[in-house]
Amino acid sequence: MSTVSDVHPLVRPAVRRPRYDLARLGPNWYAAVMGTAILANGAAALPVRLPGSTVLGEVMWALGLAALLVLAGARLVHLTRHREAARAQLLDDPATAVFYGCPPMALLAVGLGTLLVGSRVIGTGPAVALDLVLWSVGTLYALVVAGGIPYLMITRHPVSVLKANPTWLLPVVAPLVASACGPALVPHLPAGTPRQAMLYGCWALFGVGLLATLVLLPVVFTGLFHSKLPAPALTPSLFLVLGPLGQSVTAIHQLADAARPVLPALAPAMTDLAELYGVAVIGVAMLWLAVALTANLRARRAGMTFAMTWWAFTFPVGTCVTGASALARHTGFGGFSALAVGLYLLLALAWVLAAGGTAAGLARGRLLARQA
């Protein structure tokens, strides 16, 4: 029996487009927003201006904001129409629950980008207002997650320390992101108590995120040394270790800068601490970056295919961009400027790989496609 395409060779059969199932939409998708927003924030932080970086930053900020709005709407549908699936993700699936650290970080990253980059597009007043809302909601969300997910891991989730992996860091890194983003709002607050409250609050968030990370990192390495990574798709998660390292360097420098007009007596000590801490930690981060790159190149040669975990290549590297940029600004050392530029180029490449894989996966029905 002949078909239409046999009789009319120029007529192609209709392409069957995938239908998406929002019941399968998890909080890990916010990593795409984080990875896009950090490309804009990193461009604004660079100590030198690369050709086209200003326009690139504005485009990435707009894309990150649009992605956040679309994803928030999709998640609202997920949480209201697929309550059982949402409940299972949080309460019964520890591998998914840790990714609840991503939504607050996405809010915070887009908020900061709105102030640093978006203000050139929408104006300073609207940018400050939007950032204040996103920072406030994101910070509250971050604190709930930083306490809530470990609580569930202790009381409910069937987890083992011997199977820990870097995704366990996601919930506790979120307060560090809040501490790094908050100081940019300090000059826009009323002088006196409001500015002091914001600054002290960000230092407290820095302490929460840093100490929680120091507690969890040995657990993560215990799991990696004992059980390795359970699947090749998790190999990109090794980059997540860079997140608290780069973000803490960024945060401590932002806090030192914000302290100068608000707490002038403490500002010199904060600046000295920021430089000493930053140099030491960025060195550790570069060592781990080499380890993570080597492991992922090895996994790629062994056949590792695209998964949403590839977004782990972006935001953690972006925090190292902002950290190295802060060190370059404070020390005046050209080596840190070169490091920041090199890391930003790596970040841009990582974004292309992750975004391209995501777009292809959605178009081909490999991601979120409704099961037949």
Residue pairs with C-beta under 8 A, 6 or more apart in sequence:
4 11
4 13
5 11
5 12
5 13
17 365
18 362
18 363
18 364
18 365
18 369
18 370
19 369
19 370
20 362
20 368
20 369
20 370
21 368
21 369
21 370
21 371
22 74
22 77
22 78
22 81
22 82
22 368
23 78
23 81
23 82
23 85
24 85
24 368
25 74
25 75
25 78
25 368
26 89
26 96
26 99
27 75
27 89
27 96
27 99
27 100
27 102
27 103
28 96
28 99
28 102
28 308
28 311
29 71
29 75
29 102
29 308
30 71
30 99
30 102
30 103
30 105
30 106
31 99
31 102
31 106
31 308
31 311
31 312
31 314
31 315
32 67
32 71
32 308
32 311
32 354
32 355
32 358
33 64
33 67
33 68
33 71
33 106
33 109
33 110
34 102
34 105
34 106
34 109
34 311
34 314
34 315
35 311
35 313
35 314
35 315
35 318
35 350
35 351
35 354
35 355
36 60
36 63
36 64
36 67
36 314
36 351
36 355
37 60
37 61
37 64
37 68
37 106
37 109
37 110
37 112
37 113
38 109
38 314
38 315
38 318
38 319
38 321
38 322
38 347
39 56
39 57
39 60
39 64
39 314
39 318
39 347
39 348
39 351
40 56
40 57
40 58
40 59
40 60
40 61
40 64
40 113
40 116
40 117
41 57
41 109
41 112
41 113
41 116
41 117
41 318
41 322
42 318
42 321
42 322
42 325
42 344
42 347
43 50
43 53
43 54
43 56
43 57
43 60
43 117
43 344
44 57
44 113
44 116
44 117
45 116
45 321
45 322
45 325
45 326
45 340
46 53
46 321
46 325
46 340
46 341
46 344
47 325
47 328
47 329
47 336
47 337
47 340
48 337
48 341
50 341
50 344
57 113
57 117
58 117
58 118
58 120
58 121
60 113
60 117
61 110
61 113
61 114
61 117
61 118
61 121
62 118
62 121
64 109
64 110
64 113
65 110
65 113
65 114
65 118
68 106
68 107
68 110
71 106
75 103
78 85
78 86
79 86
89 96
89 97
90 96
90 97
90 100
90 152
91 97
91 152
91 156
94 152
94 153
94 157
94 158
94 159
95 167
97 149
97 152
97 153
97 157
98 149
98 167
98 168
98 170
98 171
99 167
99 170
100 145
100 148
100 149
100 170
100 171
101 142
101 145
101 146
101 149
101 169
101 170
101 171
101 172
101 173
101 174
102 170
103 141
103 145
104 138
104 139
104 141
104 142
104 145
104 174
104 177
104 178
105 138
105 142
105 173
105 174
105 177
105 315
106 138
107 134
107 135
107 137
107 138
107 141
108 134
108 135
108 138
108 139
108 142
108 174
108 177
108 178
108 181
109 177
109 181
109 315
110 134
111 130
111 131
111 132
111 133
111 134
111 135
111 138
111 181
112 131
112 135
112 180
112 181
112 184
114 122
114 127
114 130
114 131
114 134
115 127
115 128
115 131
115 184
115 185
116 184
118 127
118 130
119 127
119 128
122 130
128 185
128 188
131 184
131 185
132 185
132 188
135 178
135 181
135 182
135 185
138 174
138 177
138 178
138 181
139 175
139 178
139 182
139 205
141 174
142 174
142 175
142 177
142 178
142 205
143 175
143 205
143 208
145 171
145 174
146 171
146 172
146 174
146 175
146 208
146 209
146 212
148 171
149 171
150 171
150 172
150 212
153 159
153 168
160 223
161 219
161 222
161 223
162 222
162 223
162 226
162 227
163 223
163 226
163 227
163 230
164 219
164 220
164 222
164 223
164 224
165 220
165 223
165 224
165 229
165 230
165 234
165 237
166 220
166 224
166 237
166 238
166 239
166 240
166 241
166 312
167 234
167 237
167 240
168 216
168 219
168 220
168 223
169 213
169 216
169 217
169 220
169 240
169 241
169 243
169 244
170 240
172 208
172 209
172 212
172 213
172 216
172 244
173 209
173 213
173 243
173 244
173 247
174 209
175 205
175 206
175 208
175 209
175 212
176 205
176 206
176 209
176 210
176 213
176 243
176 244
176 247
176 248
176 251
177 209
177 247
178 202
178 205
178 209
179 202
179 203
179 205
179 206
179 209
179 251
179 254
179 255
180 247
180 250
180 251
180 254
180 322
182 198
182 201
182 202
182 205
183 198
183 199
183 202
183 254
183 255
183 257
183 258
184 254
184 258
185 198
186 195
186 198
186 199
186 258
186 262
187 195
187 258
187 261
189 195
189 198
195 261
195 262
196 262
196 263
199 255
199 258
199 259
199 262
199 263
202 251
202 254
202 255
202 258
203 255
206 248
206 251
206 252
206 255
209 244
209 247
209 248
209 251
210 244
210 248
213 244
213 248
217 241
217 244
220 241
229 235
229 237
229 238
232 299
232 302
232 303
232 304
233 304
233 305
233 307
233 309
234 309
235 295
235 296
235 299
235 304
235 309
236 296
236 307
236 309
236 310
236 311
236 312
236 313
237 309
237 312
238 288
238 291
238 292
238 295
238 296
238 312
239 289
239 292
239 296
239 312
239 313
239 316
239 317
240 312
240 316
241 288
241 292
241 316
242 285
242 288
242 289
242 292
242 316
242 317
242 319
242 320
243 315
243 316
243 319
245 281
245 282
245 284
245 285
245 288
245 319
245 320
245 323
246 282
246 285
246 316
246 317
246 318
246 319
246 320
246 321
246 322
246 323
247 319
247 323
248 277
248 281
248 323
249 277
249 278
249 281
249 282
249 285
249 319
249 320
249 323
249 324
249 326
249 327
250 319
250 322
250 323
250 326
252 270
252 273
252 274
252 277
252 278
253 274
253 278
253 323
253 326
253 327
253 329
253 330
254 326
255 270
255 274
256 267
256 270
256 271
256 273
256 274
256 330
259 266
259 267
259 270
260 267
263 270
271 330
274 326
274 330
275 327
275 330
275 331
278 323
278 326
278 327
278 330
279 327
279 331
281 323
282 320
282 323
282 324
282 327
282 336
282 339
285 320
285 323
286 320
286 339
289 317
289 320
296 304
296 313
306 357
306 360
306 361
308 358
308 367
310 350
310 353
310 354
310 357
311 354
311 358
313 350
313 353
313 354
314 347
314 350
314 351
314 354
317 343
317 346
317 347
317 350
318 347
320 343
321 340
321 343
321 344
321 347
324 336
324 339
324 340
324 343
325 336
325 337
325 340
327 333
327 336
328 334
328 336
328 337
328 339
328 340
358 367
360 366
361 367
362 368
